[in-house]
Amino acid sequence: MLTEINLGGIYVATFAWHLALALPAFFALRWLLTRLSLLPRLWYLALGEVALFVLVLFLTFPLVPR
């Protein structure tokens, strides 16, 4: 069940916290994989980036309190 987190009187959905944690991690990981020349070797670059973002997003679920 999804709940909201009270942030100074403003209720924020927990999914927003997941996105806030996943985006910097995704950009750092994408930069690292591009720097190592692993990401450009994918057949479909956009599909690989979406899959990487979904993986990082779901790895944040244990980090955010319910």
C-alpha positions in Angstrom: 0.0 0.0 0.0 1.4 3.4 -1.0 1.3 6.1 1.6 2.3 9.7 1.7 5.2 11.2 3.7 4.5 14.5 5.6 7.1 17.0 4.7 6.4 20.2 6.6 2.7 19.9 6.2 2.9 18.9 2.6 2.1 15.3 1.8 4.4 13.9 -0.8 3.9 10.5 -2.4 6.6 7.9 -1.7 7.1 7.4 -5.4 8.4 10.9 -5.7 11.0 10.0 -3.1 11.9 6.9 -5.2 12.4 9.1 -8.3 14.4 11.7 -6.3 16.8 8.9 -5.2 16.9 7.1 -8.5 17.6 10.0 -10.9 21.1 11.0 -9.5 22.1 7.4 -9.2 20.9 6.7 -12.7 22.8 9.7 -14.2 26.0 8.7 -12.3 25.8 5.1 -13.4 25.0 6.1 -17.0 28.0 8.5 -17.0 30.2 5.7 -15.7 29.0 3.1 -18.2 29.5 5.6 -21.0 33.0 6.5 -19.8 33.8 2.8 -19.8 32.4 2.4 -23.3 29.9 -0.2 -22.2 26.7 1.7 -22.8 27.3 2.7 -26.4 27.8 -1.0 -27.3 24.1 -1.7 -26.7 22.1 -2.5 -29.7 19.3 -0.1 -28.7 20.8 2.6 -26.6 17.4 4.1 -25.5 16.1 0.7 -24.5 19.2 0.0 -22.4 18.9 3.4 -20.7 15.3 2.7 -19.8 16.1 -0.7 -18.5 18.9 0.7 -16.4 16.6 3.4 -15.0 14.0 0.9 -14.1 16.6 -1.3 -12.4 17.9 1.7 -10.3 14.4 2.8 -9.5 13.4 -0.6 -8.1 16.6 -0.8 -6.1 15.5 2.3 -4.2 12.4 0.7 -2.8 14.1 -0.8 0.3 15.6 2.6 1.0 12.5 4.8 1.4 10.5 4.4 4.6 6.8 3.4 4.4 
